[in-house]
Amino acid sequence: DWLYELEIYQIIFTLAGGGLLVTAVIPALIRWKFKLEPSEAFGKGADDAFKLIISITLLLTAFSLVRVQGDHRNAEDLVAREAALVFKLNRALHGYGGQEAAELRVDLLAYAKAIVDDEWPLLETQQRSEVASVLLADMTKGIRMLDPKNMVQQIARGEVISTISRGLKILAKELGI
C-alpha cells in the first residue's frame, strides 16, 4: 500500500537513489576514507550489485509506466462515458423540442461545464463538486417534470429519462452507493 500511494517520480527516485547509494556511493566513500584497494572479486561483486540495482530501477520504471497508463485509461473511459451521456441527453432534448427542453439543454450545458471546471479538478483528491451535484439534481427534477404533448415528445421523453437514469446508475456505481 505504501508503494502504491507514492507518486511515480517518488518511487523511481527513492528506489533508484537508494540502490545507487548502497551499491556505488557508500562503497566509494568507504574505499576513499579507509584507502582500500578492492580485490578483483570485490569489484566484480560491486559491478553485479550495480547491474542488479539498474535492473530493478528499470523494472520499477516499467511498473510505474503501466500504472500511469492504467490511470490514464480509466480517466479516458470516465470522460468518454460522461461525454456520451451528455451528447445523448442533448440530442434527446433537442428531439423533444419546445421551451422546456431548450431550458433543460441550457442546464445540461451548465452541468457539463461544472463537470469540467469544478468536478474533474476535485476528483484528484477523491472529492465531488457540490455545484455539479446541485445542477444534476435540478436537471433531473426538470426532466422528470417534462409533459409531452405528442407521440414524438413522448418517445423523446422516454429516451431522456432512460439516459439520465443510466447516468445516475453509473454515478452511483462510481461513488459506491
Residue, then its C-alpha position, 0 to 999 in steps of 0.5 A: d500500500w505504501l508503494y502504491e500511494l507514492e507518486i511515480y517520480q517518488i518511487i523511481f527516485t527513492l528506489a533508484g537513489g537508494g540502490l545507487l547509494v548502497t551499491a556505488v556511493i557508500p562503497a566509494l566513500i568507504r574505499w576513499k576514507f579507509k584507502l582500500e584497494p578492492s580485490e578483483a572479486f570485490g569489484k566484480g561483486a560491486d559491478d553485479a550489485f550495480k547491474l542488479i540495482i539498474s535492473i530493478t530501477l528499470l523494472l520499477t520504471a516499467f511498473s510505474l509506466v503501466r500504472v500511469q497508463g492504467d490511470h490514464r485509461n480509466a480517466e479516458d473511459l470516465v470522460a468518454r462515458e460522461a461525454a456520451l451521456v451528455f451528447k445523448l441527453n442533448r440530442a434527446l432534448h433537442g428531439y423533444g423540442g419546445q421551451e422546456a427542453a431548450e431550458l433543460r439543454v441550457d442546464l445540461l450545458a451548465y452541468a457539463k461545464a461544472i463537470v469540467d471546471d469544478e468536478w474533474p479538478l476535485l476528483e484528484t483528491q477523491q472529492r465531488s463538486e457540490v455545484a455539479s451535484v446541485l445542477l444534476a439534481d435540478m436537471t433531473k427534477g426538470i426532466r422528470m417534470l417534462d409533459p409531452k404533448n405528442m407521440v414524438q415528445q413522448i418517445a423523446r421523453g422516454e429516451v431522456i429519462s432512460t439516459i439520465s437514469r443510466g447516468l445516475k446508475i453509473l454515478a452511483k456505481e462510481l461513488g459506491i452507493 
